[in-house]
Amino acid sequence: MKNVLTSISLLTATGLFGCSNSVIKVLPAYSDSQIRQTQEKVLKRYGIKSDITVAKRDEKNNITDLKYQRYSKDGKQGGSCSSDKFGILIITPNGCKIADVGHEGDLAKLK
């Protein structure tokens, strides 16, 4: 039982269990201001710098092409995610996941 509780605690702390505080989302309707706020949230919550680049928006001003780049605590480039058919971006303490339009449900269960 102790091992089970330790495992659950570890999964929650690392953002792999689906705890609402463990992931940060970016959605297609996000404004440039919301993108900047998200970058600040990643820095505050996870202690890492990140860049979210919106390369293209559609006629409704929804993001259609997006790139996410994270940096290690010592400033070196880390992992990245990108999509030219952007649907949703999920940022966790350990990385990122991105889904194209029509595949958002694949990541929607991550909270």
C-alpha positions in Angstrom: 0.0 0.0 0.0 2.9 2.4 0.8 4.3 1.8 -2.7 1.0 2.6 -4.3 0.7 5.9 -2.3 4.3 6.8 -3.2 3.6 6.1 -6.9 0.5 8.3 -6.9 2.3 11.1 -5.1 5.1 10.9 -7.6 2.8 10.9 -10.6 0.9 13.9 -9.2 4.1 15.8 -8.4 5.6 15.2 -11.9 2.4 16.1 -13.7 1.7 12.7 -15.1 -1.4 11.9 -13.0 -3.7 14.5 -14.5 -3.9 16.9 -11.5 -5.5 20.2 -12.6 -2.4 22.1 -11.4 0.0 19.9 -13.3 -0.6 21.0 -16.9 -0.9 24.3 -18.7 -3.0 24.5 -21.9 -2.9 26.7 -25.0 -6.0 26.8 -27.1 -6.6 28.1 -30.7 -8.6 31.1 -29.5 -5.8 32.4 -27.3 -4.9 36.1 -27.9 -1.3 37.3 -28.0 -1.8 38.6 -24.5 -2.9 35.1 -23.3 0.2 33.6 -25.0 2.4 35.9 -23.0 0.6 35.1 -19.8 1.0 31.4 -20.5 4.8 31.9 -20.9 4.9 33.7 -17.6 2.8 30.9 -16.0 5.2 28.3 -17.2 8.1 30.3 -15.7 6.4 30.8 -12.4 4.9 27.3 -12.0 7.8 25.2 -13.5 10.7 27.5 -13.1 11.7 27.3 -16.8 11.7 29.8 -19.7 9.6 29.0 -22.7 8.7 30.6 -26.0 5.4 30.2 -27.7 5.4 31.4 -31.3 2.2 31.9 -33.2 3.2 31.6 -36.9 -0.3 31.9 -38.4 -3.9 32.7 -37.5 -7.0 32.1 -39.6 -9.7 34.6 -40.6 -11.4 34.2 -37.2 -8.1 35.0 -35.5 -7.7 31.4 -34.2 -4.1 30.0 -34.0 -3.5 27.6 -36.9 0.3 27.3 -36.7 2.1 27.3 -33.4 5.6 26.3 -32.0 6.5 25.8 -28.3 10.1 25.8 -27.2 11.2 25.1 -23.7 14.6 25.8 -22.1 16.4 24.1 -19.3 17.1 25.9 -16.0 20.6 26.7 -17.3 19.1 28.3 -20.4 19.9 25.6 -23.0 17.2 24.7 -25.5 15.2 21.7 -24.4 12.2 20.0 -26.0 9.8 21.5 -28.4 6.4 20.9 -30.0 4.9 22.4 -33.1 1.9 22.0 -35.4 0.8 23.7 -38.6 -2.8 22.4 -38.0 -2.9 23.5 -34.4 -5.6 22.1 -32.1 -4.3 22.2 -28.5 -1.0 22.4 -26.7 -0.5 20.8 -23.3 2.6 21.9 -21.3 3.7 19.7 -18.3 6.6 20.1 -15.9 8.5 17.6 -18.0 7.6 18.4 -21.6 4.8 19.2 -24.0 2.2 17.5 -26.1 0.4 19.0 -29.1 -2.6 17.8 -31.1 -3.7 18.9 -34.5 -7.2 20.0 -35.2 -9.6 17.1 -35.0 -7.3 15.2 -32.6 -7.7 17.4 -29.5 -9.6 14.6 -27.7 -6.4 12.6 -27.6 -5.1 15.2 -25.1 -8.3 16.4 -23.6 -8.1 13.8 -20.8 -4.9 15.5 -19.5 -6.0 18.1 -17.0 
